[in-house]
């Protein structure tokens, strides 16, 4: 994956990247930002991972915490877009691990 960023990938391919998680499931990723600023006037932006079923239907999702903050949503989202695909994949793996630790056996 190298130093290719999330935004680079979307621009080059016209679609969001997809990853296979450590749970063996496919995930696509997008960026979202808060609708309203926080008490300091900043908008947070985060990653949203959509999990796909074998029938190519969404069947779950994982959300990161804010990975960028800015005075406007577009700037916050652009900062998230500068994450490398490796950073995005590590974020997905951390979210899967955290989910698996919190789910009852």
ZAPA-134084 format. One record per residue: residue in one letter; x, y, z of N, C-alpha, C, O in turn. Coordinates in nm, 4 decimals. Example, Ala and Ser with C-alpha at 12.3 -4.5 7.8 and 13.67 -1.06 7.14 Angstrom:
# residues 2
("a", (1.3190, -0.5690, 0.7800), (1.2300, -0.4500, 0.7800), (1.3200, -0.3300, 0.7800), (1.4236, -0.3319, 0.8465))
("s", (1.2850, -0.2250, 0.7080), (1.3670, -0.1060, 0.7140), (1.2900, 0.0030, 0.7870), (1.3409, 0.1138, 0.8039))
//
This chain:
# residues 105
("x", (0.0822, -0.1198, 0.0000), (0.0000, 0.0000, 0.0000), (0.0864, 0.1259, 0.0000), (0.0465, 0.2278, -0.0564))
("x", (0.2020, 0.1205, 0.0613), (0.2945, 0.2331, 0.0560), (0.2395, 0.3596, 0.1168), (0.1675, 0.3572, 0.2166))
("x", (0.2750, 0.4701, 0.0544), (0.2359, 0.6008, 0.1055), (0.1118, 0.6564, 0.0365), (0.0812, 0.7748, 0.0509))
("x", (0.0411, 0.5742, -0.0369), (-0.0818, 0.6176, -0.1017), (-0.1814, 0.6588, 0.0061), (-0.2045, 0.5844, 0.1013))
("x", (-0.2399, 0.7761, -0.0086), (-0.3353, 0.8232, 0.0911), (-0.4773, 0.7817, 0.0536), (-0.5051, 0.7409, -0.0592))
("x", (-0.5642, 0.7935, 0.1503), (-0.7055, 0.7650, 0.1291), (-0.7603, 0.8512, 0.0158), (-0.8285, 0.8005, -0.0733))
("x", (-0.7313, 0.9800, 0.0186), (-0.7783, 1.0708, -0.0875), (-0.7183, 1.0353, -0.2222), (-0.7875, 1.0397, -0.3239))
("x", (-0.5884, 0.9996, -0.2245), (-0.5241, 0.9586, -0.3504), (-0.5982, 0.8400, -0.4110), (-0.6257, 0.8374, -0.5310))
("x", (-0.6299, 0.7429, -0.3275), (-0.6975, 0.6227, -0.3755), (-0.8340, 0.6573, -0.4345), (-0.8673, 0.6134, -0.5446))
("x", (-0.9120, 0.7351, -0.3619), (-1.0457, 0.7710, -0.4093), (-1.0365, 0.8487, -0.5404), (-1.1143, 0.8250, -0.6328))
("x", (-0.9418, 0.9409, -0.5481), (-0.9258, 1.0201, -0.6700), (-0.8861, 0.9320, -0.7885), (-0.9379, 0.9492, -0.8988))
("x", (-0.7950, 0.8385, -0.7662), (-0.7464, 0.7538, -0.8749), (-0.8487, 0.6489, -0.9188), (-0.8530, 0.6118, -1.0361))
("x", (-0.9308, 0.6012, -0.8254), (-1.0212, 0.4898, -0.8546), (-1.1684, 0.5263, -0.8611), (-1.2501, 0.4459, -0.9059))
("x", (-1.2031, 0.6456, -0.8174), (-1.3424, 0.6879, -0.8213), (-1.4322, 0.6162, -0.7222), (-1.5546, 0.6186, -0.7354))
("x", (-1.3717, 0.5527, -0.6233), (-1.4477, 0.4808, -0.5216), (-1.3617, 0.4683, -0.3963), (-1.2398, 0.4842, -0.4027))
("x", (-1.4242, 0.4399, -0.2834), (-1.3453, 0.4211, -0.1614), (-1.2703, 0.2882, -0.1649), (-1.3134, 0.1942, -0.2317))
("x", (-1.1592, 0.2801, -0.0940), (-1.0868, 0.1536, -0.0865), (-1.1609, 0.0520, -0.0007), (-1.2463, 0.0866, 0.0809))
("x", (-1.1258, -0.0735, -0.0216), (-1.1820, -0.1818, 0.0589), (-1.0661, -0.2615, 0.1187), (-0.9578, -0.2706, 0.0608))
("x", (-1.0918, -0.3178, 0.2341), (-0.9909, -0.3952, 0.3061), (-1.0541, -0.5234, 0.3560), (-1.1746, -0.5290, 0.3805))
("x", (-0.9717, -0.6271, 0.3712), (-1.0177, -0.7457, 0.4429), (-0.9713, -0.7313, 0.5867), (-0.8525, -0.7121, 0.6129))
("x", (-1.0644, -0.7405, 0.6789), (-1.0306, -0.7289, 0.8199), (-0.9743, -0.8580, 0.8743), (-0.9835, -0.9629, 0.8106))
("x", (-0.9159, -0.8500, 0.9926), (-0.8625, -0.9699, 1.0570), (-0.9731, -1.0695, 1.0907), (-0.9450, -1.1855, 1.1209))
("x", (-1.0973, -1.0255, 1.0859), (-1.2110, -1.1147, 1.1071), (-1.2518, -1.1862, 0.9784), (-1.3496, -1.2610, 0.9765))
("x", (-1.1754, -1.1624, 0.8697), (-1.2034, -1.2275, 0.7425), (-1.3146, -1.1636, 0.6624), (-1.3542, -1.2163, 0.5584))
("x", (-1.3657, -1.0507, 0.7090), (-1.4780, -0.9837, 0.6425), (-1.4288, -0.8649, 0.5605), (-1.3313, -0.8002, 0.5989))
("x", (-1.4944, -0.8347, 0.4481), (-1.4584, -0.7176, 0.3691), (-1.5209, -0.5905, 0.4278), (-1.6344, -0.5914, 0.4753))
("x", (-1.4449, -0.4832, 0.4233), (-1.4896, -0.3514, 0.4706), (-1.4531, -0.2466, 0.3667), (-1.3444, -0.2516, 0.3092))
("x", (-1.5424, -0.1523, 0.3422), (-1.5071, -0.0325, 0.2668), (-1.5007, 0.0813, 0.3675), (-1.5540, 0.0708, 0.4780))
("x", (-1.4354, 0.1895, 0.3289), (-1.4139, 0.2982, 0.4237), (-1.4525, 0.4320, 0.3624), (-1.4311, 0.4569, 0.2437))
("x", (-1.5090, 0.5159, 0.4452), (-1.5407, 0.6522, 0.4067), (-1.5056, 0.7464, 0.5205), (-1.4668, 0.7040, 0.6294))
("x", (-1.5200, 0.8739, 0.4928), (-1.4889, 0.9783, 0.5906), (-1.6167, 1.0537, 0.6215), (-1.6958, 1.0823, 0.5317))
("x", (-1.6368, 1.0858, 0.7481), (-1.7505, 1.1706, 0.7844), (-1.7061, 1.2716, 0.8884), (-1.6055, 1.2531, 0.9568))
("x", (-1.7832, 1.3789, 0.8989), (-1.7522, 1.4823, 0.9981), (-1.8776, 1.5172, 1.0765), (-1.9901, 1.4877, 1.0362))
("x", (-1.8536, 1.5806, 1.1890), (-1.9645, 1.6235, 1.2740), (-2.0519, 1.7254, 1.2012), (-2.0030, 1.8021, 1.1183))
("x", (-2.1809, 1.7256, 1.2324), (-2.2721, 1.8244, 1.1763), (-2.2552, 1.9602, 1.2423), (-2.2795, 2.0638, 1.1803))
("x", (-2.2139, 1.9592, 1.3674), (-2.2007, 2.0824, 1.4446), (-2.0630, 2.0875, 1.5101), (-2.0047, 1.9836, 1.5409))
("x", (-2.0112, 2.2083, 1.5313), (-1.8805, 2.2197, 1.5973), (-1.8921, 2.1866, 1.7462), (-2.0000, 2.1927, 1.8052))
("x", (-1.7768, 2.1511, 1.8053), (-1.7736, 2.1276, 1.9493), (-1.7715, 2.2620, 2.0222), (-1.7808, 2.3671, 1.9588))
("x", (-1.7595, 2.2590, 2.1525), (-1.7647, 2.3826, 2.2315), (-1.6480, 2.4770, 2.2023), (-1.6551, 2.5956, 2.2347))
("x", (-1.5403, 2.4253, 2.1412), (-1.4260, 2.5090, 2.1030), (-1.4360, 2.5594, 1.9593), (-1.3472, 2.6301, 1.9118))
("x", (-1.5441, 2.5230, 1.8900), (-1.5633, 2.5684, 1.7525), (-1.4994, 2.4806, 1.6465), (-1.4840, 2.5229, 1.5320))
("x", (-1.4617, 2.3575, 1.6837), (-1.3984, 2.2658, 1.5888), (-1.4940, 2.1539, 1.5484), (-1.5776, 2.1090, 1.6269))
("x", (-1.4790, 2.1111, 1.4245), (-1.5522, 1.9961, 1.3727), (-1.4580, 1.8764, 1.3746), (-1.3431, 1.8866, 1.3315))
("x", (-1.5058, 1.7648, 1.4238), (-1.4275, 1.6417, 1.4213), (-1.4601, 1.5622, 1.2967), (-1.5724, 1.5666, 1.2464))
("x", (-1.3603, 1.4891, 1.2469), (-1.3816, 1.4004, 1.1327), (-1.3258, 1.2625, 1.1682), (-1.2285, 1.2508, 1.2426))
("x", (-1.3884, 1.1597, 1.1142), (-1.3547, 1.0221, 1.1506), (-1.3689, 0.9302, 1.0299), (-1.4136, 0.9712, 0.9228))
("x", (-1.3296, 0.8054, 1.0504), (-1.3437, 0.7011, 0.9487), (-1.4665, 0.6157, 0.9791), (-1.4940, 0.5843, 1.0949))
("x", (-1.5389, 0.5790, 0.8761), (-1.6540, 0.4903, 0.8867), (-1.6260, 0.3683, 0.7993), (-1.6115, 0.3800, 0.6776))
("x", (-1.6186, 0.2522, 0.8619), (-1.5935, 0.1268, 0.7915), (-1.7249, 0.0506, 0.7801), (-1.7870, 0.0176, 0.8811))
("x", (-1.7670, 0.0229, 0.6574), (-1.8882, -0.0548, 0.6315), (-1.8467, -0.2005, 0.6089), (-1.7630, -0.2292, 0.5233))
("x", (-1.9058, -0.2920, 0.6861), (-1.8786, -0.4349, 0.6706), (-1.9787, -0.4925, 0.5712), (-2.0972, -0.4596, 0.5754))
("x", (-1.9302, -0.5789, 0.4816), (-2.0131, -0.6353, 0.3757), (-2.0358, -0.7841, 0.3959), (-1.9476, -0.8561, 0.4424))
("x", (-2.1559, -0.8291, 0.3601), (-2.1910, -0.9714, 0.3681), (-2.1446, -1.0434, 0.2416), (-2.0979, -0.9806, 0.1465))
("x", (-2.1581, -1.1759, 0.2420), (-2.1252, -1.2558, 0.1240), (-2.2176, -1.2229, 0.0065), (-2.1848, -1.2512, -0.1087))
("x", (-2.3327, -1.1630, 0.0362), (-2.4277, -1.1238, -0.0684), (-2.4055, -0.9795, -0.1141), (-2.4902, -0.9219, -0.1825))
("x", (-2.2908, -0.9211, -0.0759), (-2.2558, -0.7831, -0.1105), (-2.3580, -0.6812, -0.0595), (-2.3917, -0.5844, -0.1277))
("x", (-2.4054, -0.7059, 0.0611), (-2.4956, -0.6125, 0.1278), (-2.4290, -0.5655, 0.2566), (-2.3625, -0.6445, 0.3237))
("x", (-2.4457, -0.4386, 0.2922), (-2.3894, -0.3936, 0.4195), (-2.4551, -0.4665, 0.5348), (-2.5774, -0.4803, 0.5382))
("x", (-2.3742, -0.5138, 0.6303), (-2.4328, -0.5832, 0.7450), (-2.3680, -0.5429, 0.8772), (-2.3726, -0.6178, 0.9748))
("x", (-2.3091, -0.4269, 0.8797), (-2.2520, -0.3738, 1.0026), (-2.1543, -0.2619, 0.9716), (-2.1227, -0.2345, 0.8558))
("x", (-2.1077, -0.1985, 1.0767), (-2.0092, -0.0927, 1.0562), (-1.9265, -0.0728, 1.1829), (-1.9637, -0.1164, 1.2918))
("x", (-1.8137, -0.0056, 1.1648), (-1.7276, 0.0370, 1.2747), (-1.6911, 0.1824, 1.2498), (-1.6701, 0.2228, 1.1354))
("x", (-1.6838, 0.2602, 1.3555), (-1.6466, 0.4013, 1.3442), (-1.5255, 0.4283, 1.4304), (-1.5180, 0.3831, 1.5447))
("x", (-1.4300, 0.5026, 1.3751), (-1.3165, 0.5463, 1.4564), (-1.3613, 0.6662, 1.5393), (-1.4665, 0.7247, 1.5135))
("x", (-1.2832, 0.7012, 1.6360), (-1.3037, 0.8299, 1.7010), (-1.2546, 0.9384, 1.6062), (-1.2068, 0.9090, 1.4966))
("x", (-1.2663, 1.0612, 1.6478), (-1.2147, 1.1696, 1.5640), (-1.0663, 1.1498, 1.5391), (-0.9893, 1.1283, 1.6327))
("x", (-1.0266, 1.1571, 1.4143), (-0.8850, 1.1494, 1.3804), (-0.8324, 1.2840, 1.3319), (-0.7124, 1.3001, 1.3096))
("x", (-0.9228, 1.3805, 1.3157), (-0.8833, 1.5175, 1.2792), (-0.9890, 1.6143, 1.3298), (-1.1064, 1.5797, 1.3433))
("x", (-0.9449, 1.7354, 1.3572), (-1.0358, 1.8434, 1.3980), (-0.9949, 1.9690, 1.3235), (-0.8762, 1.9937, 1.3022))
("x", (-1.0939, 2.0486, 1.2838), (-1.0658, 2.1742, 1.2142), (-1.1831, 2.2686, 1.2335), (-1.2890, 2.2295, 1.2826))
("x", (-1.1627, 2.3919, 1.1947), (-1.2665, 2.4942, 1.2102), (-1.3842, 2.4756, 1.1153), (-1.4906, 2.5338, 1.1364))
("x", (-1.3659, 2.3934, 1.0091), (-1.4788, 2.3638, 0.9204), (-1.4727, 2.2159, 0.8817), (-1.3651, 2.1561, 0.8804))
("x", (-1.5873, 2.1578, 0.8506), (-1.5918, 2.0138, 0.8244), (-1.5053, 1.9701, 0.7059), (-1.4419, 1.8647, 0.7119))
("x", (-1.5017, 2.0487, 0.5992), (-1.4246, 2.0101, 0.4808), (-1.2759, 2.0001, 0.5125), (-1.2080, 1.9098, 0.4635))
("x", (-1.2255, 2.0906, 0.5929), (-1.0841, 2.0865, 0.6298), (-1.0554, 1.9654, 0.7173), (-0.9524, 1.9000, 0.7010))
("x", (-1.1449, 1.9356, 0.8091), (-1.1271, 1.8175, 0.8942), (-1.1297, 1.6902, 0.8092), (-1.0469, 1.6013, 0.8292))
("x", (-1.2226, 1.6805, 0.7156), (-1.2311, 1.5635, 0.6293), (-1.1083, 1.5516, 0.5397), (-1.0600, 1.4409, 0.5157))
("x", (-1.0572, 1.6640, 0.4901), (-0.9364, 1.6620, 0.4067), (-0.8173, 1.6093, 0.4861), (-0.7333, 1.5374, 0.4320))
("x", (-0.8100, 1.6449, 0.6139), (-0.7004, 1.5945, 0.6977), (-0.7093, 1.4429, 0.7129), (-0.6070, 1.3746, 0.7098))
("x", (-0.8291, 1.3902, 0.7289), (-0.8466, 1.2445, 0.7373), (-0.8067, 1.1811, 0.6042), (-0.7456, 1.0742, 0.6023))
("x", (-0.8403, 1.2452, 0.4951), (-0.8052, 1.1951, 0.3625), (-0.6557, 1.1850, 0.3390), (-0.6119, 1.1118, 0.2502))
("x", (-0.5772, 1.2567, 0.4165), (-0.4312, 1.2493, 0.4034), (-0.3703, 1.1300, 0.4782), (-0.2496, 1.1072, 0.4710))
("x", (-0.4533, 1.0548, 0.5491), (-0.4026, 0.9325, 0.6129), (-0.3594, 0.8346, 0.5046), (-0.4253, 0.8232, 0.4012))
("x", (-0.2491, 0.7637, 0.5277), (-0.2090, 0.6611, 0.4313), (-0.3032, 0.5426, 0.4434), (-0.3702, 0.5244, 0.5450))
("x", (-0.3069, 0.4625, 0.3378), (-0.3904, 0.3422, 0.3427), (-0.3431, 0.2478, 0.4528), (-0.4243, 0.1768, 0.5121))
("x", (-0.2148, 0.2461, 0.4805), (-0.1640, 0.1644, 0.5908), (-0.2196, 0.2128, 0.7244), (-0.2569, 0.1316, 0.8092))
("x", (-0.2254, 0.3450, 0.7436), (-0.2823, 0.3989, 0.8680), (-0.4307, 0.3651, 0.8787), (-0.4799, 0.3318, 0.9865))
("x", (-0.5009, 0.3739, 0.7673), (-0.6437, 0.3410, 0.7656), (-0.6636, 0.1935, 0.8014), (-0.7506, 0.1602, 0.8819))
("x", (-0.5835, 0.1060, 0.7418), (-0.5936, -0.0380, 0.7696), (-0.5630, -0.0663, 0.9166), (-0.6321, -0.1466, 0.9793))
("x", (-0.4601, -0.0015, 0.9726), (-0.4297, -0.0214, 1.1152), (-0.5458, 0.0234, 1.2028), (-0.5750, -0.0390, 1.3048))
("x", (-0.6114, 0.1311, 1.1630), (-0.7277, 0.1789, 1.2380), (-0.8383, 0.0743, 1.2352), (-0.8999, 0.0457, 1.3379))
("x", (-0.8635, 0.0174, 1.1179), (-0.9650, -0.0883, 1.1067), (-0.9299, -0.2055, 1.1970), (-1.0161, -0.2557, 1.2692))
("x", (-0.8053, -0.2496, 1.1940), (-0.7654, -0.3648, 1.2748), (-0.7827, -0.3366, 1.4241), (-0.8256, -0.4237, 1.4997))
("x", (-0.7490, -0.2144, 1.4658), (-0.7665, -0.1777, 1.6065), (-0.9141, -0.1780, 1.6449), (-0.9489, -0.2211, 1.7548))
("x", (-1.0012, -0.1306, 1.5563), (-1.1446, -0.1294, 1.5848), (-1.2010, -0.2713, 1.5928), (-1.2848, -0.3003, 1.6782))
("x", (-1.1550, -0.3596, 1.5040), (-1.2000, -0.4991, 1.5086), (-1.1560, -0.5636, 1.6395), (-1.2346, -0.6319, 1.7052))
("x", (-1.0305, -0.5418, 1.6770), (-0.9791, -0.5997, 1.8020), (-1.0571, -0.5483, 1.9225), (-1.0909, -0.6258, 2.0120))
("x", (-1.0862, -0.4178, 1.9256), (-1.1616, -0.3601, 2.0372), (-1.3032, -0.4170, 2.0411), (-1.3552, -0.4464, 2.1487))
("x", (-1.3649, -0.4324, 1.9263), (-1.5004, -0.4904, 1.9206), (-1.4972, -0.6339, 1.9709), (-1.5826, -0.6741, 2.0499))
("x", (-1.3997, -0.7107, 1.9258), (-1.3923, -0.8507, 1.9654), (-1.3681, -0.8663, 2.1154), (-1.4184, -0.9604, 2.1768))
("x", (-1.2913, -0.7746, 2.1748), (-1.2684, -0.7802, 2.3194), (-1.3939, -0.7479, 2.3978), (-1.4129, -0.7981, 2.5086))
("x", (-1.4805, -0.6634, 2.3406), (-1.5985, -0.6190, 2.4142), (-1.7208, -0.7083, 2.3942), (-1.8166, -0.7008, 2.4712))
("x", (-1.7177, -0.7926, 2.2913), (-1.8331, -0.8813, 2.2665), (-1.8255, -1.0032, 2.3560), (-1.7179, -1.0598, 2.3752))
("x", (-1.9390, -1.0444, 2.4111), (-1.9397, -1.1658, 2.4949), (-1.9075, -1.2889, 2.4106), (-1.9426, -1.2955, 2.2928))
("x", (-1.8413, -1.3848, 2.4713), (-1.8017, -1.5078, 2.3991), (-1.9186, -1.6010, 2.3799), (-1.9030, -1.7083, 2.3216))
//
